[in-house]
Amino acid sequence: MSNFLFRYDTADWGTFGFMLLIAGALYYSESSGRFQLAYGKFRQGGKLSTRTAMLIIYTPALIVYILGYMANMGLNTVYTAYHILLLIAVAGHFLKRDLEVLFVHRYSRTMGWRTTLFIALLYFLVAFIAHSEHQIKTPRLLGESLSGPALYFGFTVYLISQALNFYHHLILRNLRKDPTDAGYRIPDRGLFRYVTCPHYLFEITAWAGIALMSRSLAMWGVFWIMAGYLAGRSRQTYKWYREHVPDYPENRRALIPGLL
Ligand SMILES: NC(=O)c1ccc[n+]([C@@H]2O[C@H](COP(=O)([O-])OP(=O)(O)OC[C@H]3O[C@@H](n4cnc5c(N)ncnc54)[C@H](OP(=O)(O)O)[C@@H]3O)[C@@H](O)[C@H]2O)c1
């Protein structure tokens, strides 16, 4: 733990502090509904099919992380367990999202260009930070020393979280019996019985797994940004259900059973 904390300089801590501020701002903007990103239940339509928009959002992030890895292959610095498992985790996350967009989600409406490009830029930045932390700032020797129990523990947290995130996406898919169905129903399987956005909860724990594997302050910053954003959005989603879906259970929490 001490190694983890003391290998950072003032600039790293300053960047981390700035990321915490962004996380707080995102929590506020999403939970208050004041500057909400217009997608999901809060989109107002637009010129793009949501499937296309989501592919535009996730694919550049996937490409930048893989290209970053490939650029370092020639330098022979990315063949430790640390680099390889993080490649599987980060690229795997964006690839999973692309595949879910193509084959799992059943979308009801269209999306706008502006929101799509804005979110795509944010994910691009996340992938670039991950590339910089994992592949530039962690050369082979450091990668070898970070290939210990924390890496495997984080990877286990990541895998379980992604499986549970996927499971809850399947529950949402099965609420619509065919692809042309645009209705919203009350999900009542899995953790949906207790919270409005269990899929967000497991997205957050997947990023915690990546941060644990990374042993990087900046990746913990990314974790808090995702957590702040999704926690805020889950509260608005609960409110949205209460306003738009008759009989939505009032006692269901937003994100964490019994807590939030
Ligand atoms: N890291 C981040 O910051 C971040 C942010 C957001 C999302 N994500 C990831 O993306 C995943 C999906 O997020 P999302 O915000 O798009 O989720 P979402 O709004 O819950 O929608 C997921 C899919 O389920 C459908 N759906 C949702 N509620 C439904 C209901 N009550 N009845 C029938 N169908 C319903 C949606 O249809 P409609 O399109 O018609 O609403 C959409 O096709 C998350 O679980 C997470 O893994 C990550």
The ligand as a MOL file (V3000), in Angstrom:
LIG
                    3D

  0  0  0     0  0            999 V3000
M  V30 BEGIN CTAB
M  V30 COUNTS 48 52 0 0 0
M  V30 BEGIN ATOM
M  V30 1 N -19.1630 4.1780 -17.7380 0
M  V30 2 C -20.1560 5.0190 -17.8890 0
M  V30 3 O -20.0590 6.2050 -17.5950 0
M  V30 4 C -21.4460 4.4800 -18.4730 0
M  V30 5 C -22.5070 5.3460 -18.6180 0
M  V30 6 C -23.6820 4.8540 -19.1010 0
M  V30 7 C -23.7530 3.5260 -19.4650 0
M  V30 8 N -22.7220 2.6940 -19.3410 0 CHG=1
M  V30 9 C -22.8260 1.2540 -19.7140 0
M  V30 10 O -23.8310 1.0920 -20.6690 0
M  V30 11 C -24.8270 0.2000 -20.1580 0
M  V30 12 C -26.1880 0.6300 -20.6830 0
M  V30 13 O -26.4450 1.9350 -20.1800 0
M  V30 14 P -27.7590 2.7420 -20.5540 0
M  V30 15 O -27.7140 4.0030 -19.7740 0
M  V30 16 O -27.9210 2.7810 -22.0390 0 CHG=-1
M  V30 17 O -28.8390 1.7110 -19.9440 0
M  V30 18 P -30.3960 1.7360 -20.0070 0
M  V30 19 O -30.9260 3.1050 -20.2050 0
M  V30 20 O -30.8710 0.9570 -18.8300 0
M  V30 21 O -30.7380 0.9280 -21.3610 0
M  V30 22 C -30.1840 -0.3090 -21.7150 0
M  V30 23 C -31.1320 -0.9650 -22.7360 0
M  V30 24 O -32.2950 -1.4770 -22.0690 0
M  V30 25 C -33.4810 -0.8400 -22.5610 0
M  V30 26 N -34.3150 -0.5820 -21.4070 0
M  V30 27 C -33.9810 0.1360 -20.3130 0
M  V30 28 N -34.9800 0.1320 -19.4120 0
M  V30 29 C -35.9670 -0.5880 -19.9570 0
M  V30 30 C -37.2900 -0.9450 -19.5170 0
M  V30 31 N -37.7430 -0.5550 -18.3260 0
M  V30 32 N -38.0730 -1.6840 -20.3320 0
M  V30 33 C -37.6070 -2.1080 -21.5220 0
M  V30 34 N -36.3640 -1.8170 -22.0150 0
M  V30 35 C -35.5630 -1.0570 -21.2320 0
M  V30 36 C -33.0030 0.4360 -23.2380 0
M  V30 37 O -33.9330 0.8590 -24.2200 0
M  V30 38 P -34.0980 2.4070 -24.6810 0
M  V30 39 O -32.8600 2.6740 -25.4860 0
M  V30 40 O -35.3300 2.4060 -25.4830 0
M  V30 41 O -34.1560 3.2760 -23.4550 0
M  V30 42 C -31.6690 -0.0160 -23.8150 0
M  V30 43 O -31.8580 -0.7330 -24.9980 0
M  V30 44 C -24.6830 0.3050 -18.6370 0
M  V30 45 O -25.1910 -0.8020 -17.9600 0
M  V30 46 C -23.2130 0.4180 -18.5080 0
M  V30 47 O -22.6320 -0.8620 -18.6150 0
M  V30 48 C -21.5570 3.1560 -18.8570 0
M  V30 END ATOM
M  V30 BEGIN BOND
M  V30 1 1 1 2
M  V30 2 2 2 3
M  V30 3 1 2 4
M  V30 4 1 4 5
M  V30 5 2 4 48
M  V30 6 2 5 6
M  V30 7 1 6 7
M  V30 8 2 7 8
M  V30 9 1 8 9
M  V30 10 1 8 48
M  V30 11 1 9 10
M  V30 12 1 9 46
M  V30 13 1 10 11
M  V30 14 1 11 12
M  V30 15 1 11 44
M  V30 16 1 12 13
M  V30 17 1 13 14
M  V30 18 2 14 15
M  V30 19 1 14 16
M  V30 20 1 14 17
M  V30 21 1 17 18
M  V30 22 2 18 19
M  V30 23 1 18 20
M  V30 24 1 18 21
M  V30 25 1 21 22
M  V30 26 1 22 23
M  V30 27 1 23 24
M  V30 28 1 23 42
M  V30 29 1 24 25
M  V30 30 1 25 26
M  V30 31 1 25 36
M  V30 32 1 26 27
M  V30 33 1 26 35
M  V30 34 2 27 28
M  V30 35 1 28 29
M  V30 36 1 29 30
M  V30 37 2 29 35
M  V30 38 1 30 31
M  V30 39 2 30 32
M  V30 40 1 32 33
M  V30 41 2 33 34
M  V30 42 1 34 35
M  V30 43 1 36 37
M  V30 44 1 36 42
M  V30 45 1 37 38
M  V30 46 2 38 39
M  V30 47 1 38 40
M  V30 48 1 38 41
M  V30 49 1 42 43
M  V30 50 1 44 45
M  V30 51 1 44 46
M  V30 52 1 46 47
M  V30 END BOND
M  V30 END CTAB
M  END
